[in-house]
Amino acid sequence: MRRVDLKVIPGAKKQLIKQEDGRMKVYLTAPAVDGKANEALIELLAEYFRVRKSRIEIIKGLKSRVKTINITDI
């Protein structure tokens, strides 16, 4: 299991994952409305870490731009 702290920027022009200031920064095209940004975040992280979407869980910051994610490998 991996724990990742990250900052999310919803409503960006393109989806992108960067390392900035020692923290992962995730740019999403989805707006922060009705959980759409969280859904897009899980999809993008699943692709990035090559795991199923069900293996990714937002454990802190569900309604915040600063989030903590749990990734279960197995």
N, C-alpha and C positions, 0 to 999 in steps of 0.2 A: 504494500500500500504506500502510495506517495501522497504527500500533502503539499499543495502549491498555493502560494499567496500571489494574487494578481490584481491588476487594476483593469477595469473594463471601460472602454470609450464607445458608447453606442452612437448610432447615427453617423458613422464615419463614411467616407467615400468608398473605401474598399476594406475587405476583411484582411487582417494582418496580425501576426503575433511577433512581438519584439521583446528583447531584453533591454530594459532601461533602468538605471539607478539601482541595479541589483534585484529588480523585481520584473516579473513578466507583465507586459502590457498587451492587452488584446483589443484590437480595433474591430468593431462590428458594424455592418451596414444596417442591421435591424434596430428599430427604435426601442427605447426603454418603456414600452407600453404593453400592458397585459402579459408580462413575462416573455415577450418575444425575444428580447436580448438574451435572457437566460437560456432559452431554447437554442438560439444561434450559437451561444458560447459553448454549450455542451456538444453540439454538433462539430464545431470547429476544433475543440480540444480532443474529441474522439478521433478525428482525422489526424491531428498533429501527433498525438501519442500512440496512434494505431491500436486503439481499444474500442470496444463497443460503447455506445452511448450509455447503456445501463451501468457501466463501470465507473461513470463519472457522477459525482454528487457534490452539490454546492452545500457546504456545511456551515458557512458563515457569510453574511452579507447578501442575503437573497434580494434585498431591495436597496443595496448599496453598490457603488462602483468599485469598492475595494472588497474582494471576495477571497475566501479560502475554499479550495477545492480538494476533495479526496479522490484519488484515482486508484482503483483496485485492479491490479494486473491479472490476477488469477481468480 
